[in-house]
Amino acid sequence: MKGVIKADFETANERERTRIRRGKPRRSGVDGMTLIEVLIAAAILGVGITALVSAAARCLAVMRVAKVYQSAQWALNLGEMEHPILPQQDDKEWEVSSERYDGGMTYTREIEEPDDELKDGLYIIRSKVTWAEKAHHGSEEVVRYLFVKEKAEL
């Protein structure tokens, strides 16, 4: 049995040597990739890269908006701390015309008293931060109601 395998191996080697001497290339089942397979692989790779780049661009845009929103919240809080509303003050002293902060943020506060006569001592306070970045203008506004009992009794 071993002699048969050895004979077959020697015969295969002789055939290979003959093929090499005659200049015929060795043929196997898979020689390489065809042009269509390369094009399909390139198309799949292109779609994948496009999806990754667009997702990264969207993430950067969301991060930019979040940073601006955080700066606006910071400016609102800073404006409220620098200009507190004290009941002893006159309601016109509560107003802030314009206060500039870092990052191009502008803080303002407006005070309104409702027209209804039954709402004496009730004030509507609008605190607003505005900013401009590139061609876009944005704003963030907080509306609060304040009731001052002493002013209602006057």
C-alpha positions, 0 to 999 in steps of 0.5 A, spaced: 500 500 500 505 504 501 509 503 495 502 505 491 502 512 494 510 513 493 509 511 486 503 516 485 507 521 488 513 520 484 508 520 478 505 527 480 512 530 481 514 528 474 508 531 471 509 537 474 517 537 472 514 536 465 509 542 465 514 547 468 519 545 463 514 546 457 512 553 460 505 551 462 503 555 468 500 550 474 493 551 474 489 550 481 482 551 483 482 559 485 487 563 482 485 570 484 480 575 485 476 577 479 475 584 477 467 584 479 469 581 486 474 587 487 469 592 485 464 589 489 469 589 495 470 597 494 463 599 493 462 595 500 468 599 503 465 605 500 459 605 503 462 603 510 466 609 510 461 614 508 456 611 514 462 612 519 464 619 516 456 622 516 455 619 523 462 622 526 459 629 522 453 628 526 456 627 533 460 633 532 454 637 530 451 635 536 457 636 541 457 643 538 450 645 540 451 642 547 457 646 548 453 652 546 447 650 550 451 649 556 455 656 555 448 659 555 446 656 561 452 658 565 451 665 562 443 665 565 446 662 572 451 667 572 446 673 571 442 671 576 447 670 581 450 677 579 443 681 579 439 677 585 432 679 585 431 682 592 424 683 595 426 690 598 428 693 591 423 696 587 421 692 581 424 696 576 431 695 579 430 688 578 431 689 570 437 688 567 438 691 560 444 688 558 450 684 561 455 681 556 459 674 558 465 670 555 463 667 549 459 672 546 453 671 551 448 677 552 444 676 559 438 681 559 432 681 564 425 684 563 419 684 569 412 685 567 406 686 571 400 682 569 394 687 567 389 683 571 387 687 577 386 681 582 394 679 581 397 685 585 404 683 587 405 678 582 410 679 577 413 675 570 420 675 570 423 673 563 431 672 563 434 671 557 441 669 554 442 671 546 448 669 542 451 669 535 455 664 532 457 665 525 451 666 521 446 663 526 443 667 532 440 663 538 437 665 545 435 661 551 429 664 555 427 662 562 420 665 565 418 665 572 413 668 576 414 672 583 409 674 588 411 679 593 406 679 598 408 686 601 407 689 594 400 686 594 398 689 601 400 696 599 
